[in-house]
Amino acid sequence: MTKKEMIIKELNDASESVLDKILAFIKKIKEESEEAKSEPLITSESSLKKDWLSPEEDEAWKDL
């Protein structure tokens, strides 16, 4: 039996209150995962901004 099949079996046997907790847990995990993906982008923005916001960069990208 695969993990997915085992999870489905457990879900089928779970009460509504347990399903509510499971759903909240899944949403929290997905939210944390999305935050973790975007965190390096946000933290690097401030350090790269000094290079991006320069007259040389504006000139290099003006035709796009």
Backbone torsions as a table, in degrees:
resi	resn	phi	psi	omega
1	MET	NA	132.2	-179.8
2	THR	-77.6	165.8	177.5
3	LYS	-59.6	-41.4	-179.6
4	LYS	-62.0	-42.4	178.5
5	GLU	-65.0	-39.2	178.1
6	MET	-65.3	-41.0	178.5
7	ILE	-63.5	-44.8	179.9
8	ILE	-61.3	-41.5	178.2
9	LYS	-61.1	-45.9	179.2
10	GLU	-62.9	-40.3	178.6
11	LEU	-63.2	-40.7	179.6
12	ASN	-63.5	-28.2	-178.8
13	ASP	-92.6	-6.9	-173.1
14	ALA	-82.2	150.2	176.4
15	SER	-78.2	168.1	-179.9
16	GLU	-61.4	-39.8	-179.4
17	SER	-65.7	-37.7	176.8
18	VAL	-68.1	-40.1	178.4
19	LEU	-62.6	-37.6	176.6
20	ASP	-60.6	-43.6	179.7
21	LYS	-67.1	-39.8	179.2
22	ILE	-64.1	-44.1	179.4
23	LEU	-61.8	-44.7	178.2
24	ALA	-61.8	-39.8	179.2
25	PHE	-64.5	-44.7	179.4
26	ILE	-62.0	-44.1	179.3
27	LYS	-62.3	-40.4	179.3
28	LYS	-64.3	-44.1	179.1
29	ILE	-61.5	-44.6	179.9
30	LYS	-64.3	-39.7	178.7
31	GLU	-63.9	-45.4	178.5
32	GLU	-62.2	-37.5	179.3
33	SER	-65.0	-43.1	178.8
34	GLU	-65.4	-40.5	178.2
35	GLU	-63.4	-40.5	-179.4
36	ALA	-64.8	-35.0	179.0
37	LYS	-67.5	-38.8	-175.2
38	SER	-87.7	-15.3	-176.9
39	GLU	-57.9	-47.0	178.6
40	PRO	-60.5	-33.7	178.4
41	LEU	-65.1	-44.1	-178.4
42	ILE	-67.2	-43.8	-178.0
43	THR	-70.1	-31.0	179.9
44	SER	-79.9	-20.5	-177.2
45	GLU	-58.3	-46.1	-177.2
46	SER	-64.7	-36.5	-179.5
47	SER	-76.1	-29.4	-179.9
48	LEU	-88.0	-16.8	-175.9
49	LYS	-57.4	-38.0	-178.4
50	LYS	-61.8	-32.1	177.6
51	ASP	-81.8	-35.7	-177.7
52	TRP	-70.7	-38.5	-174.7
53	LEU	-94.5	64.7	179.3
54	SER	-131.5	154.1	177.9
55	PRO	-58.5	-34.1	179.9
56	GLU	-64.9	-42.0	178.2
57	GLU	-66.7	-42.2	178.3
58	ASP	-58.6	-42.8	179.1
59	GLU	-65.6	-42.6	-178.2
60	ALA	-64.5	-31.8	-174.8
61	TRP	-105.7	6.3	-172.8
62	LYS	-63.9	-26.2	-176.6
63	ASP	-87.7	-0.1	-178.9
64	LEU	-94.0	NA	NA
